[in-house]
Amino acid sequence: MGNLKRGAIRDDGKIFYRYDKNSKNGGCWMKPSTFAKMKDSKRKWKSENPDKVKSHLDKTRVKNKEKKKEKLREDYKKNPAKYRNQFLKYRYGITLDEYNQMLISQNGVCEICNKSCPSGYALSVDHCHKTGKVRGLLCVECNTGLGKFKDSTDRLMKAIEYIVKNSVDTI
């Protein structure tokens, strides 16, 4: 009986309405005409009482919010690759497989400094903020550094000139 949906029709023509654990046949069944009247009256009540419907839905959402979060946490723990893939696809337009191929082609290190990420996290996906095109994988430090220069090659060149001009030779 647990897989019945509202509106399911029995052999005798009666329509399933709702579950009832105390009922011998597992739920409330009614004649098609009664079911149609009940459905119409509920629809009418909902259209006449939108504030009550909204209030009820808000209470239900608040009541189930923690359960939903916990279920999501459990699902994430079971399958983190699924969520990583969804994030990469949404944010950068690449799949987890494409990310892994880039990681292999870069020998698992940052494309700028040739080191693994000092924070211990996965390498960041570097992309052009104007076009959205993915350029490569960088450690957090290199990615943040580029971000601070707002993808401006002019500013980066001036920064290089500044460092060269003001470098202090240490012995």
C-alpha positions as CSV (number, residue, x, y, z in Angstrom):
1,M,0.0,0.0,0.0
2,G,3.0,2.3,0.5
3,N,3.4,3.0,-3.2
4,L,-0.1,4.2,-3.9
5,K,-0.5,7.8,-5.2
6,R,-3.5,10.0,-4.7
7,G,-5.9,9.4,-7.5
8,A,-5.1,5.7,-8.0
9,I,-8.1,3.7,-9.1
10,R,-9.1,0.4,-7.6
11,D,-10.8,-2.5,-9.5
12,D,-14.1,-1.5,-8.0
13,G,-13.8,2.0,-9.4
14,K,-13.0,3.8,-6.1
15,I,-10.2,6.3,-6.0
16,F,-7.4,6.4,-3.4
17,Y,-7.4,9.6,-1.4
18,R,-4.9,9.2,1.5
19,Y,-3.1,6.8,3.7
20,D,-4.6,5.6,7.0
21,K,-2.7,3.1,9.1
22,N,-5.8,2.2,11.0
23,S,-7.8,1.2,7.9
24,K,-7.9,-2.4,6.8
25,N,-7.2,-1.5,3.2
26,G,-4.4,0.9,4.0
27,G,-6.1,4.2,3.2
28,C,-9.2,6.2,2.4
29,W,-10.9,5.3,-0.8
30,M,-13.9,7.1,-2.2
31,K,-16.3,7.2,-5.2
32,P,-15.1,9.2,-8.2
33,S,-17.8,11.8,-7.8
34,T,-16.9,12.3,-4.1
35,F,-13.3,12.6,-5.0
36,A,-14.0,15.2,-7.7
37,K,-16.1,17.3,-5.3
38,M,-13.5,17.1,-2.6
39,K,-10.8,18.1,-5.1
40,D,-12.8,21.1,-6.3
41,S,-13.6,22.3,-2.8
42,K,-9.9,22.1,-1.8
43,R,-8.9,24.0,-4.9
44,K,-11.6,26.7,-4.2
45,W,-10.5,27.0,-0.5
46,K,-6.8,27.4,-1.5
47,S,-7.7,30.2,-4.0
48,E,-9.8,32.0,-1.3
49,N,-7.1,31.6,1.4
50,P,-3.7,32.2,-0.1
51,D,-2.3,33.7,3.2
52,K,-3.3,30.5,5.2
53,V,-1.7,28.3,2.5
54,K,1.5,30.4,2.5
55,S,1.6,30.3,6.3
56,H,1.2,26.6,6.3
57,L,3.9,26.1,3.7
58,D,6.3,28.4,5.5
59,K,5.8,26.5,8.8
60,T,6.4,23.2,7.0
61,R,9.5,24.5,5.4
62,V,10.9,25.7,8.7
63,K,10.0,22.4,10.4
64,N,11.7,20.3,7.7
65,K,14.6,22.6,7.1
66,E,17.0,20.8,9.4
67,K,16.0,17.4,8.1
68,K,16.6,18.5,4.5
69,K,20.0,19.9,5.4
70,E,21.0,16.7,7.2
71,K,19.9,14.6,4.3
72,L,21.9,16.8,1.9
73,R,25.0,16.5,4.2
74,E,24.6,12.7,4.3
75,D,24.2,12.6,0.5
76,Y,27.3,14.8,0.0
77,K,29.4,12.5,2.3
78,K,28.3,9.5,0.2
79,N,29.0,11.0,-3.1
80,P,31.2,14.1,-3.0
81,A,32.3,13.7,-6.7
82,K,28.7,14.2,-7.8
83,Y,28.5,17.6,-6.0
84,R,32.0,18.6,-7.2
85,N,31.0,17.8,-10.8
86,Q,27.8,19.8,-10.4
87,F,29.8,22.8,-9.0
88,L,32.4,22.7,-11.8
89,K,29.8,22.4,-14.5
90,Y,27.7,25.3,-13.0
91,R,30.6,27.6,-12.2
92,Y,33.1,27.0,-15.0
93,G,31.3,24.9,-17.6
94,I,33.7,21.9,-17.2
95,T,33.2,18.4,-15.8
96,L,35.1,16.7,-13.1
97,D,36.7,14.5,-15.8
98,E,37.9,17.6,-17.6
99,Y,39.3,19.1,-14.4
100,N,41.1,15.8,-13.7
101,Q,42.6,15.8,-17.2
102,M,43.9,19.4,-16.7
103,L,45.4,18.3,-13.4
104,I,47.1,15.4,-15.1
105,S,48.4,17.6,-17.9
106,Q,49.9,20.0,-15.3
107,N,51.4,17.1,-13.3
108,G,49.2,18.0,-10.3
109,V,50.8,21.3,-9.7
110,C,50.0,25.0,-10.2
111,E,50.6,26.2,-13.7
112,I,52.4,29.4,-12.5
113,C,54.6,28.3,-9.5
114,N,54.8,24.6,-10.3
115,K,53.9,23.7,-6.7
116,S,51.0,21.9,-5.1
117,C,48.5,24.1,-3.3
118,P,50.0,25.2,0.1
119,S,46.6,25.3,1.7
120,G,46.1,21.6,1.0
121,Y,43.0,22.2,-1.0
122,A,42.5,21.2,-4.7
123,L,43.9,23.6,-7.3
124,S,41.6,26.4,-8.2
125,V,40.1,26.8,-11.6
126,D,41.5,30.0,-13.2
127,H,39.3,31.6,-15.7
128,C,38.9,34.8,-17.7
129,H,36.3,37.0,-16.0
130,K,35.3,38.6,-19.2
131,T,34.9,35.5,-21.4
132,G,34.5,32.8,-18.8
133,K,37.1,30.7,-20.6
134,V,39.0,28.4,-18.3
135,R,42.8,29.0,-18.5
136,G,44.2,26.4,-16.1
137,L,44.6,25.3,-12.6
138,L,46.4,27.4,-10.0
139,C,47.2,27.3,-6.3
140,V,45.3,29.6,-4.0
141,E,48.1,32.0,-3.7
142,C,48.7,32.4,-7.5
143,N,45.0,32.5,-8.2
144,T,44.4,35.2,-5.5
145,G,47.4,37.2,-6.8
146,L,46.0,37.2,-10.4
147,G,42.6,38.1,-9.1
148,K,43.9,41.1,-7.2
149,F,45.3,42.4,-10.5
150,K,41.9,42.0,-12.1
151,D,43.3,40.2,-15.2
152,S,45.1,43.4,-16.2
153,T,48.3,42.5,-18.1
154,D,49.3,46.2,-17.9
155,R,49.1,46.2,-14.1
156,L,51.0,42.9,-13.9
157,M,53.8,44.3,-16.1
158,K,54.0,47.4,-14.0
159,A,54.2,45.2,-10.9
160,I,57.1,43.2,-12.4
161,E,58.9,46.4,-13.4
162,Y,58.4,47.7,-9.8
163,I,59.8,44.5,-8.2
164,V,62.8,44.5,-10.6
165,K,63.5,48.2,-10.1
166,N,63.2,48.0,-6.3
167,S,64.7,44.6,-5.6
168,V,67.3,44.4,-2.8
169,D,70.1,42.0,-3.5
170,T,70.7,39.9,-0.4
171,I,73.9,38.0,0.2
